[in-house]
């Protein structure tokens, strides 16, 4: 029976693999996700920063402070906050106090800015008179309640 690598052995091997220009091993996600129920986003461990940077085609420098990882279905997923992307749970509420206040001040607005609705909402918002209306969903939400398009698999 073949022994699977431990999380420690895989994470310790990552810096060496990265230094010699090798790709991050596909097995890195499996041990990391198997031993932990990491369905909640956490900061990216230093050893995984190069792999996350590669997935988002960014420099590894900001990954530690602006990216998160989580596990879903045994897959290691990453999200980079970047251009106001939401890495937290999606907001599926159809009533938002800020949107309602906006419509009272801007009746009939065809669009309510995300600065008002928040970047977590999955709907496009407008005003019907002085009432905020949640329009069609503009994002796909995954099984764990996150905006699916904001998360990429780390292989």
C-alpha positions in Angstrom: 0.0 0.0 0.0 1.4 3.4 -1.1 1.7 6.1 1.6 0.4 9.5 0.7 2.6 12.5 1.5 2.0 14.5 4.6 0.9 18.1 4.5 4.2 19.0 6.1 6.3 17.1 3.4 4.4 18.7 0.5 4.6 22.2 1.9 8.3 21.8 2.7 8.9 20.7 -0.9 7.1 23.6 -2.5 9.8 26.2 -2.0 12.4 23.8 -3.5 10.1 23.0 -6.5 9.5 26.7 -7.1 13.2 27.6 -6.8 14.1 25.1 -9.5 11.3 26.2 -11.7 9.1 23.1 -11.3 5.3 23.4 -11.3 3.5 23.1 -7.9 2.7 19.4 -7.5 -0.9 18.6 -8.2 -0.9 16.5 -5.0 -0.4 19.7 -3.0 -4.1 20.4 -2.8 -5.1 16.9 -1.8 -3.1 16.7 1.5 -3.9 20.3 2.4 -7.6 19.8 1.9 -7.9 16.2 3.1 -6.7 16.7 6.7 -8.6 19.9 7.3 -12.1 21.1 6.7 -11.0 24.4 5.2 -14.2 25.5 3.7 -13.8 29.0 5.2 -11.3 31.3 3.4 -7.9 31.7 5.1 -4.8 33.7 4.2 -2.5 32.0 1.7 0.4 30.1 3.4 3.8 31.4 2.3 4.6 28.1 0.5 1.5 28.3 -1.7 1.9 32.0 -2.6 3.8 31.3 -5.9 1.1 28.8 -7.1 -1.7 31.3 -6.3 0.2 34.1 -8.0 0.6 31.9 -11.1 -3.1 31.1 -11.2 -4.0 34.8 -11.2 -1.0 35.9 -13.3 0.2 38.4 -10.7 3.4 39.0 -8.7 3.7 36.8 -5.6 4.3 39.8 -3.4 0.7 40.9 -2.8 -0.6 37.4 -2.5 0.0 37.1 1.3 -2.1 40.2 2.1 -4.7 40.1 -0.7 -5.5 36.4 -1.4 -7.3 33.6 0.3 -7.5 29.8 -0.1 -10.2 27.3 0.8 -11.1 23.8 0.0 -14.2 22.5 -1.8 -14.8 19.0 -2.8 -11.1 18.1 -2.2 -9.9 20.9 -4.5 -7.8 23.8 -3.3 -9.3 27.1 -4.4 -7.9 30.6 -4.3 -9.3 34.1 -4.6 -7.4 37.3 -5.1 -9.2 40.4 -3.9 -7.6 42.5 -6.7 -10.1 44.9 -8.4 -12.7 44.8 -5.6 -13.5 41.2 -6.0 -15.3 39.6 -3.1 -13.6 36.5 -1.6 -16.2 36.2 1.2 -19.7 34.7 0.9 -22.0 36.0 -1.7 -24.8 38.3 -0.6 -28.1 37.0 -1.9 -30.4 39.4 0.0 -33.0 41.0 -2.1 -33.4 43.9 0.3 -30.5 46.2 1.1 -30.8 49.2 3.4 -28.1 51.1 1.5 -29.9 50.5 -1.8 -33.2 51.6 -0.4 -31.6 54.8 0.9 -30.0 55.4 -2.5 -33.4 55.2 -4.2 -35.0 57.6 -1.8 -32.3 60.1 -2.8 -32.1 59.1 -6.5 -35.6 58.0 -7.5 -35.7 56.1 -10.8 -32.0 55.5 -11.0 -31.2 52.8 -13.6 -28.2 51.6 -11.7 -27.2 51.6 -8.0 -23.4 51.7 -7.6 -21.6 48.8 -5.9 -20.2 51.3 -3.5 -23.8 51.4 -2.2 -24.9 47.7 -2.6 -21.5 46.2 -1.7 -19.3 44.0 -3.8 -20.7 40.8 -2.4 -24.2 41.2 -3.9 -25.0 38.9 -6.7 -27.7 41.1 -8.3 -27.7 44.2 -10.4 -29.7 46.9 -8.6 -31.9 49.7 -9.8 -34.6 52.0 -8.5 -38.3 51.7 -9.4 -39.3 55.1 -8.2 -38.0 55.4 -4.6 -37.9 51.6 -4.2 -34.7 49.4 -4.7 -35.2 46.5 -7.0 -32.9 43.5 -7.2 -32.5 42.6 -10.9 -31.1 39.5 -12.4 -28.2 37.6 -10.8 -24.9 38.7 -12.4 -22.7 36.1 -10.6 -22.9 32.3 -10.2 -22.7 31.2 -6.6 -21.0 27.9 -5.8 -22.3 25.2 -3.4 -20.5 26.8 -0.4 -22.1 30.2 -1.1 -19.1 32.0 -2.7 -19.0 33.8 -6.1 -17.7 31.0 -8.2 -16.0 33.2 -10.8 -13.8 34.8 -8.2 -12.2 31.5 -7.1 -9.7 29.5 -9.2 -8.4 26.0 -8.6 -4.8 25.7 -7.5 -3.2 22.6 -9.1 
